[in-house]
């Protein structure tokens, strides 16, 4: 009688009962009958289960691409690669970086054992090739990247203990031969591909104790000289660094999917913030003539800056007057050596930095019109800074079509006498030190011996992937988002797949011989 009464309950009462169940219990009771199944798939029911289980703020709406609350719950629970299926132990030291090929058939790993290993991405992953870089005086390999057609592999490494320099090597994936080697300084520029046959490297030139310039070079992957008229390297950009900061972590973003660059660059917030562009003089010249011209430019710029700052008289306190007179006294000493002692190098750099920061706060009038966005548009993205030695800003520089080739002058295009440095198109201040950067922030590694998978829309952690030591790299397959790799200081690479994929894989496997014999016995005795 009680069971019959349960079956006769109206849907509204069943709904209230199901609200008090967990999602596992709701799935179980949905198998009782068709009516209970229909109630168990109610959208309001799964909306409540979704917010309760994932502990999401209710002000966050459902993802725009989701078709229902039930399917969204299922996606986050069943398609996240959180089940360990394989552990690779071929490296002899800490594994630092992982990268997939664009087709997803291969991936590469870099390690402190100074090898780069290339793996076959099958259901059971196997080692395809291992390249030892110790004969080239490398200390370890730190970064790798496949070119867009997966025929070449860029590998970045670090030299000896006391060196800040590194090197970039290009390896052919046809016969695993070493095609070229390019010097890279500092080593944490890493380098990146611009297209199938050209890569970007960096070089650092110190000008003073706190000021330097970073030169980004465009290099051909094939360094063989076919003709004296063909360049294999060309200066791409020359950028100034202040307060011992340097350009690091260089990446190239292809923005074809954005009709408007403001969508990518968050342009409106950039107008509200300070840093925008760099309109400055050159402190990185290599000749005495350019040094003299640079000093004249500094003097003229400083005089213009002082003239622009003339304001009506205002009543100020003594403390305010002293604070304002300090930089003015430095400028007076710089502009007229007969009035003040010669400025020391740190004082000159401090004054220069103040002027440059002020110029960066001005919005560049030569913004990129939306109509100029063409097919194949690329942006150079890197970490930088102007106030501290640690990178705290993200710099963005558009790469023009004529800059994507080594044709033309070896040292790049000629600049005007007032623009020895290239100007940044945009800068983003993150208000803190940047320790890593990637184009797809859906996953991360941490020193708590776990890798993390995040959902950007709901701002939640979906999975914690455990290792025995610090997790250095987390990498999704570009063609299968239910496959994930993690690399750790515990010298292992772990392979993670989603529960859904594992169910499919097990369902397609033939039954074991013992089960076959048991089925045959039942058939014979039936």
C-alpha positions, 0 to 999 in steps of 0.5 A: 500500500505504501509503495502504491501511495508513493507511485500516486504522488503528484509531480510537485510532491516528488519534485520537493522530495527530489530536492532533498536528495543528492545528485547520485540519489536522483539518478538512482530514483530516475530508474524507477519508472518513466514518470519519476524519470521525467521529474528527475530531469526537471530543469529547476531541480538540476539548477538547484543541484548544480549550485549546491554541488559546485558551490557557485554564487547564484548571481553567476548565470549558466554558461551561454553554450549550455543547453540545459542545467542537467547537461551542464552538470554532466559536462563538468562532472563527466568530461573533466580529465581527472582519472589517472590512467598512465605514469611515464617515468622515462625522465631522469630529473625534474620535468619542466614543460609539456607541449602538444602538436596541433594535430594532437598525435605527438607531444614533447617534454623538457626536463632538467636531465637536459633532454627533450623527449617526443611521445606518441599520443596513443591510447597507451602513450609510448616514447618516440624519440629522445634528444640529449642537448648536453653536447651543446653545453646546455644545462637543461631544456625548459620549453618546447613548441611545435610549429603550425604544421607540426613539421618542426619543434622549437626547444629552448634551453639554458646554459651553465650555472652562472649564465643568464643566456640560453639557446633555441634549437629547431628539430626536424620531426621527419628525421629528428635532425638538428636544423639550427641553433639561435642564441637567446638572452635572457633564457626566460624569453623562451622564444616562440614560432611566428609562422611555419618557418620563422621564430622569435628570439631575444637579446639583452643589452645593458645601457646602465646599472638599471636600464637596458633594451631588449631586442627581439629577433626574427630568425629563419628555422633553416639557417643554411645560407642559400645566397648572400642576399638572403637574410636568416635573421632580422631585428624585429623590435627594440624595446626599452627596459627600466629598473632592471626589468626585462622582456620575458615570456614572449608569445604570439597570438593569432587574433583572426577570430576577433573582428575587433581588437578591443575585444582581445585587448580590453581596450576600454579598461586600458583607456581608463588605466595609465600605461599605453604606449612608449614614445621615447629616445634610444639608450641602447645605441652601439656607437659614440655618434648615437650616444651623443645624439641620444644625450641631445634627445634626452635634454630636449625631451626634458626641456619640453617636459619642464615647459609643458608642466608650467602652471599658475601659482598655487599656495603649497606647504613647505613639505609639498615644495620640497617634494616637488623641488627634488626632481626639478633640482635633478633636471636643472643639474642635468640641463645645465652643468654649470649650475649643478654638479654632474648627475650620477648614472643612477640619478640620470636613470631615475630622472629618465624613468620618471619622464618615461613613465609620464610619457607612457601615461599618454594615450597614443593617437595612432590607435589601430583602426578596426578596418585595418584588421586583416586575415592573418593578424598577429600580436606579440604578447610578453611580460614587462615592467617599468617600476620594478625589476620584476615583471608586473605588466603585459605588453602587446605589440602588433606585428605588421605583415611586412615584419613577418619575413627576414627580407629587407635590411638586416637591422630592420626598418629605419626609424626617425631620429626621435624614435630609436625604440619601438612603441608598445600598442598596449600595456596591461598592469596586473598590479603584482608580479607575474610568474607565468603566463599562457594563452589558455588559463584553464589549468595551472600547476602549484607547489602544493604537489597538485595540478588544478583544472579551473572553469573560467565562467563559473570561477571554480576548481573542477579537479585536483591532480596529485603528484609527489612534488611540485607540478610544473606544467599542465597541458590539454590536448588541442583536439581532445579536451578530455585528455590532460598531461601533467609534469612534476619535479617528481620526474614523472609525466601523468596522463589523465582522462575523463570518466566518460572516456574510460567508460567508453574504452572499457565498454569496447574491450572484449570480455576476459577469457574467464567471463567467456567460459562462464557465458559458454557454461550458462548457454550449455546448461540452459 
